[in-house]
């Protein structure tokens, strides 16, 4: 498999790529191997086959790895009795990074005012910011983030989303793993989706959604039954989808386009109050594409809990 993260390449039994300049989402069901893949790239786990290379070298051969690749895998991976600044100073010293850089990254992530406080007392959001500071310490061109918004409040999620997008806009390679699909739809431009160690998709977000979703059209009309009959006469699948604010009924028409529905309605002199293409969601596409790769299935229980 060959995995490429800008200047990061891993070889085993599947192939995908991550380009600089955009945020790439790394998705898969629980147990698919996302975190393990990241740990192998960073030399924390050893693959049973294949090799992971960064700038043509294994991670352990990089002389000052923090200057090449930064990672946030576990926000709580920090000595609880060390201050935020002391933690970063220790990391900087291990890679020959000037101490002045510590103050820079603390400012970048908004932790200057709490730099002297013990990290063990940080909230999850503050811990995530400290983890980001550590990842940025060596000003690396490759960044790996594993569930960076996990457990954060809405404000923290928006902040990290914009922060990652800004890093990518600077020309860095940004790979982020997350199970929050609605957030990933807002954050990433490209997706790498895996399941049980196999590549499911390597494509732009919208291409992934479009490929996995059936085209449909939402149409509202005060002449619902006439419209329904005209559409059915053309062999189109139609289902009711409630009413709009003006009380006009709505239909969902599967496997067609707005042009086709509009032409049918126009030919019959049917008044329309809405005619809109329906786009599938990332969540729907993900469930469809990875349904066979889910490792842990829960029983569905009827009745109230």
Number of C-alpha atoms within 10 A of each C-alpha: 18 18 21 18 24 19 19 24 23 24 16 14 13 14 16 20 19 24 19 20 18 23 27 30 27 25 25 27 21 15 15 21 17 22 18 15 19 22 18 18 26 21 17 13 12 15 16 7 9 12 19 25 24 23 14 13 14 18 21 14 12 16 11 15 17 25 20 19 26 25 24 24 20 14 20 18 12 18 13 15 13 16 20 29 23 18 20 26 20 14 19 21 11 12 15 13 19 12 16 10 18 27 17 15 24 24 14 15 19 15 20 16 9 15 20 13 17 18 24 16 12 18 12 17 20 21 21 26 25 28 26 26 28 25 25 27 27 24 19 17 21 26 25 24 24 21 19 24 23 16 12 16 11 9 10 17 17 15 13 20 19 13 16 22 19 15 20 22 15 12 14 22 25 28 28 25 24 19 17 13 16 11 15 24 18 12 22 21 17 24 27 24 24 23 23 18 16 16 17 19 19 20 17 15 21 17 14 21 22 15 12 18 20 14 17 20 22 21 25 25 23 17 13 19 11 15 23 19 13 18 18 13 11 10 9 16 15 18 13 15 14 12 14 13 6 9 11 17 20 22 21 19 25 16 13 15 17 18 13 12 22 17 11 17 19 12 10 12 11 17 15 18 14 15 18 16 16 18 14 17 17 21 15 13 18 21 15 13 21 19 12 11 19 15 13 9 6 6 6 6 7 6 5 4 4
